[in-house]
């Protein structure tokens, strides 16, 4: 899966649960930044610790 495909899934999921467009745009922007700043392993580890 590409980064843009992952963002598209997130956008649709957030839209489906009623998140406003401005907030979804912020999430997509943050995701693009995180793709550049973290490895997949770092991302998984941090997300698991949060949840």
C-alpha positions in Angstrom: 0.0 0.0 0.0 1.3 3.4 -0.9 1.3 6.4 1.5 -1.5 8.1 -0.6 -3.6 4.9 -0.4 -3.2 4.8 3.3 -4.2 8.5 3.6 -7.2 7.9 1.3 -8.5 5.1 3.7 -8.0 7.4 6.7 -9.8 10.3 4.9 -12.8 8.1 4.1 -12.9 6.6 7.6 -12.9 10.0 9.2 -15.5 11.3 6.8 -17.7 8.3 7.6 -17.6 9.0 11.3 -18.5 12.6 10.8 -15.2 14.4 11.3 -15.3 17.8 9.6 -13.3 18.4 6.4 -10.9 20.9 8.0 -9.8 18.4 10.6 -9.5 15.6 8.0 -7.2 17.8 6.0 -5.1 18.4 9.1 -4.9 14.6 9.7 -3.8 14.0 6.1 -1.1 16.7 6.4 0.2 15.2 9.6 0.2 11.7 8.1 2.4 13.0 5.2 4.8 14.6 7.7 5.0 11.4 9.7 5.7 9.3 6.7 8.8 11.3 6.2 9.9 11.5 9.8 9.3 7.9 11.2 10.2 4.5 10.0 7.4 1.9 9.8 8.8 0.2 13.0 8.8 3.5 14.9 5.3 4.3 13.8 4.0 0.9 14.9 5.7 1.1 18.2 4.4 4.6 19.0 0.9 3.8 17.9 0.8 0.5 20.0 2.0 2.4 23.1 -0.7 5.0 22.6 -3.5 2.5 22.2 
